[in-house]
Amino acid sequence: MVEFNKKIKERFSIRKFKSDNIPDELVKEILENARWAPSGLNNQPWKFVIIKDSQIKEEVASQTHYSQIISNAPLCIAVFYDKDVGYNYVKDVQAIGAAIQNMLLAIHNLNLGGVWLGEILNKRQEVERILNVPESFELMAVVALGYSTEKKAKRSRKSLSELVYLNKYDHKWIVSD
């Protein structure tokens, strides 16, 4: 349990990658972990598109202010909501968030680096066109990943006392951090 908690706290977003290719076995392991995320009614509303081709990566990269991250990553995974299997949009989007978190934890556990890119959603329809996905697919995020060239980042989090409340919002639960 201590090791798992440590892994969660050690993970941080990586935006710079070596050019080394990611072995297919590792990609499969990452996606295997993603598919085990919880979902309402076990509907598993996610679909994944692996982006390795440099030309397609460049086209996708051109749809975001963070184009360098996508361009320099040896691999990206576009994560989609499949409306054909969805039953409740909010719950389904939350489930997809859980799948993405599972991916990021798996990426970290495999000694890789990754980042969840959401700004690209501003051009969601264009990315969907570039990737030629079915009409029922709605882009939720792109995860860029690879072997990191970054050193461990110093991170901070709000204290629990700033985040946790009792039954009523105006009564903070006092915890020591």
Order of alpha helices (4+ residues) and beta strands (2+ residues): alpha-alpha-beta-alpha-alpha-beta-alpha-beta-alpha-beta
